Amino acid sequence: MVYDATKSGLNDAVWAPWFAIPNVDCHLRAAEVGTFMADCDVGGMFLNFMLEPSLRPHAGVDLSSVFPEEKNGKLKGWWERMIMGFGPSPYLVTKDMLVVEKKMRARICVNY
């Protein structure tokens, strides 16, 4: 199942901060003989991050128009995970990755 936030109109109602994403040229400038690097594919991990609670009611799934006979509201649900196509998603996920990395590094240092 794929949720495409570009169709909902939510992107028109939020501000998406600009931030630099390094490209291969930036990457190669930092590389030299003996350099070790890792790939952190944040895009493949969007569903590991939670959507801001105040945005969840606006990023839900409403199937009541598809099944009008259901009147009890069970066909409405909030989407709680980060959304593909949501303008601020790359910024929010990258920011959260830095928080997670900082906590992991602190925990590793304490254990050694």
Steps between C-alpha positions, in 0.01 A plus 500: 500500500636842409382834634583794278491823698535712187131436419342600831568873502685470831823622339329829414424558869846434647840661477782277377843626604780497248815316594800389299523139396855408401544364149776278364733798437487598868553139593805454279667815637508334841633167373865410484706183523413318820157666540217279627140601433152365556169547322207614711191464282253714692234473227471126560439561869217757490257263666735465798430860598183638653301786351454806721186435712340833399517396132350153542133605474582665166691203365245229549311260284127550454319224312149605604425632149593160356284310750206734579305222674752508788380777730695416817821685405717189489615588150697804614851465633803710567830437334765503775818439301701738283344548156664464160438811291447721804715811450666514844556122524865496385589780743312344792643152442855633465458703819368196686786286365748745653321475837505120482867495399594731789318276750660187355848649516445611860382150595796333324746730680342420839519123437873502421 
